[in-house]
Amino acid sequence: MSKLSQYKGDEIKKNEEDDAQKELKNKFNTYKNMSKEQLNVQLMQEVARQKSSGSFDYQTLSNMVENLKGALPEKDYQNVKRILESLK
């Protein structure tokens, strides 16, 4: 039999996963119909906000892009790298 504390931990973890999935769906729905230009404006606004608050982390973004390299077509990877360089 499982302990009650274990059940509560599992339930909290499941709720957090559900919340993360809902947030991801909401983000997707927000951006899915935007043009390339609109997405670029949103990106630049978010980067500016993060830079002004001191929370922008170029290295983390760079690492993420490198981790995605194998999952992206070369053309898309190069495009993301170009965008990343413009954010410095």
Residue pairs with C-beta under 8 A, 6 or more apart in sequence:
31 39
31 42
34 42
40 83
43 83
47 56
47 87
50 56
58 84
58 87
58 88
61 84
61 87
62 84
65 77
65 80
65 81
65 84
68 77
68 80
69 77
72 80
